[in-house]
Amino acid sequence: MDKYGLGPNGATILASDLMVNYIRDLRNEIEEYNPDWVLVDTAGQLELFSFRETGPLIASSLGLGAVQKSVSFLFDSNFVLRPNGFISTLLLAASVQFRFRHIPQINILSKTDLIDEDQVDMIINWSQDFQALEDYTNEREQGLIRELSMLISEVFIQMGSTSELIPCSTKEENSVDILFGSLQRIFNSDESKFY
């Protein structure tokens, strides 16, 4: 911020853009550890990483050769309890999947310990059955939000399914196992051989 005379937002954008200059150094540091897995947490503001040119470039450049990669997109469990929150997040997830089209994506329903089991089941069902999402939207939403939600859910019905939504909580031991299993399925499928 001091060096370039920028505010917090401008500095974060510039830092993300400047990261491209250090890809080789980052890759070398990661390789020194010889890890089995590397998790890269990106800036919390989606547009900084996903919707700028540098994000996909960084993601595709961090590994070489047979390195397998996946993008993980988080659905905040409290935000997606209502149909319009779920549909908004689904749109963002689809946008990220489109931007990182050469890297498979896993969608994760995070913080599932903060909602009850019936709510988790309802959200997972919405991700698998867009008609159920549309029906619930029709019952619960009103006005412009209802109309927009119905139109957008209809688009997803026509497109077919998106990436599987995996429930996850740091307080449940089996969550990491389920996530690991999903990654293994992606990495062992024919689809991952193209990435």
C-alpha positions in Angstrom: 0.0 0.0 0.0 2.8 2.4 0.9 5.0 1.6 -2.1 2.3 2.1 -4.7 0.1 4.5 -2.9 -2.9 2.2 -2.9 -5.8 1.5 -0.6 -6.6 -2.0 0.7 -8.6 -3.1 -2.3 -6.1 -1.8 -4.9 -3.2 -3.3 -2.9 -4.9 -6.7 -2.8 -5.5 -6.6 -6.6 -2.0 -5.6 -7.3 -0.6 -8.3 -4.9 -2.6 -10.9 -6.8 -1.3 -9.6 -10.1 2.3 -9.4 -9.0 2.1 -13.0 -7.7 2.5 -14.1 -11.4 6.1 -12.9 -11.2 6.9 -15.4 -8.5 5.3 -18.5 -9.8 8.6 -20.3 -10.4 9.7 -19.4 -6.8 6.5 -20.6 -5.4 6.6 -23.8 -7.4 10.2 -24.5 -6.2 9.3 -23.9 -2.6 6.4 -26.3 -2.8 8.6 -29.0 -4.6 11.2 -28.7 -1.8 8.7 -30.1 0.6 7.9 -33.0 -1.7 4.3 -33.0 -0.4 1.6 -35.6 -1.2 -1.0 -32.8 -1.2 -0.9 -29.0 -1.5 -3.9 -26.9 -0.5 -3.8 -23.3 -1.8 -6.2 -20.9 -0.1 -6.8 -17.9 -2.4 -8.0 -14.4 -1.5 -11.4 -14.4 0.1 -12.7 -11.9 -2.5 -13.8 -14.2 -5.4 -13.3 -11.6 -8.1 -9.6 -11.1 -7.1 -8.6 -14.6 -8.0 -11.2 -16.1 -10.1 -12.3 -13.3 -12.4 -9.0 -11.7 -13.1 -6.6 -13.2 -15.7 -4.0 -13.9 -13.1 -6.1 -16.5 -11.2 -6.4 -19.2 -13.8 -2.8 -18.5 -14.9 -1.5 -19.0 -11.3 -3.6 -22.2 -10.8 -2.4 -23.7 -14.1 1.2 -22.8 -13.4 1.7 -24.1 -9.9 2.2 -27.7 -10.9 4.2 -29.4 -13.6 3.9 -32.7 -15.4 1.7 -35.3 -13.7 0.5 -32.9 -10.9 -3.2 -33.3 -10.5 -5.3 -30.2 -9.6 -8.8 -29.4 -8.5 -10.6 -26.2 -7.7 -12.6 -26.4 -4.5 -15.6 -23.9 -4.3 -17.2 -23.4 -0.9 -21.0 -23.0 -0.4 -21.5 -21.4 3.0 -24.2 -23.5 4.7 -25.9 -20.6 6.4 -26.1 -18.5 3.2 -27.5 -21.3 1.0 -30.4 -22.2 3.4 -32.8 -20.1 1.2 -33.3 -20.9 -2.5 -32.1 -17.5 -3.6 -28.9 -17.8 -1.6 -28.3 -21.3 -3.0 -29.0 -20.2 -6.6 -26.7 -17.2 -6.2 -23.9 -19.4 -4.9 -24.6 -21.9 -7.6 -24.2 -19.2 -10.2 -20.9 -18.2 -8.7 -19.7 -21.8 -8.6 -20.7 -22.2 -12.3 -18.8 -19.0 -13.2 -15.7 -20.2 -11.4 -16.0 -23.6 -13.1 -16.2 -21.8 -16.4 -13.2 -19.7 -15.7 -11.0 -22.6 -14.6 -12.4 -24.9 -17.3 -9.2 -26.9 -17.6 -9.2 -27.8 -13.9 -11.9 -30.1 -12.4 -14.0 -28.5 -9.6 -15.4 -29.8 -6.3 -18.2 -27.9 -4.7 -18.1 -28.1 -0.9 -21.0 -27.3 1.5 -18.9 -25.9 4.3 -19.7 -25.5 8.0 -22.4 -28.2 8.0 -22.1 -28.4 11.8 -23.8 -25.0 12.0 -27.1 -26.3 10.5 -29.1 -29.4 11.3 -29.0 -32.7 9.4 -32.4 -32.1 7.7 -31.1 -28.8 6.3 -28.0 -30.4 5.0 -30.1 -33.1 3.3 -32.3 -30.4 1.8 -29.4 -28.4 0.3 -27.7 -31.6 -1.0 -31.0 -32.5 -2.6 -31.3 -29.1 -4.3 -27.8 -29.7 -5.8 -28.9 -33.0 -7.3 -32.5 -32.2 -8.2 -33.0 -28.8 -9.7 -36.7 -29.5 -10.1 -36.9 -29.8 -6.3 -35.1 -26.5 -6.0 -37.5 -24.9 -8.4 -40.5 -26.3 -6.5 -39.2 -25.1 -3.1 -38.4 -21.7 -4.7 -41.9 -21.4 -6.0 -43.3 -22.2 -2.5 -41.0 -20.0 -0.4 -40.0 -16.9 -2.4 -42.1 -14.0 -3.5 -42.0 -11.1 -6.0 -39.0 -10.4 -8.1 -36.7 -12.7 -6.1 -39.1 -15.6 -6.8 -39.2 -14.8 -10.6 -35.5 -14.4 -11.0 -34.8 -17.6 -8.9 -37.3 -19.5 -11.0 -35.7 -18.4 -14.3 -32.2 -19.1 -13.1 -33.1 -22.5 -11.7 -34.8 -23.3 -15.0 -31.4 -22.6 -16.7 -29.7 -25.2 -14.4 -32.5 -27.7 -15.1 -31.8 -27.3 -18.8 -28.0 -27.5 -18.4 -28.1 -30.6 -16.3 -26.2 -31.3 -13.1 -23.2 -29.3 -11.9 -20.3 -30.6 -9.8 -21.3 -32.8 -6.8 -21.9 -30.9 -3.5 -19.9 -32.4 -0.7 -21.0 -31.7 2.9 -18.0 -30.8 5.1 -17.3 -29.7 8.6 -14.0 -29.3 10.5 -15.8 -30.7 13.5 -16.7 -34.0 11.8 -13.8 -36.5 11.3 -15.2 -38.2 8.3 -15.6 -34.9 6.4 -11.9 -34.9 5.3 -12.2 -38.6 4.3 -15.3 -37.8 2.2 -13.4 -34.8 0.6 -10.3 -37.0 0.0 -12.5 -39.7 -1.6 -14.0 -37.1 -4.0 -10.6 -35.9 -5.0 -9.5 -39.5 -5.6 -12.5 -40.1 -7.8 -11.7 -37.0 -9.9 -8.0 -37.8 -10.1 -8.6 -41.4 -11.0 -11.3 -40.7 -13.6 -10.6 -40.2 -17.3 -11.5 -36.6 -16.9 -8.4 -35.7 -14.8 -6.1 -37.0 -17.5 -6.8 -33.9 -19.5 -5.7 -31.5 -16.8 
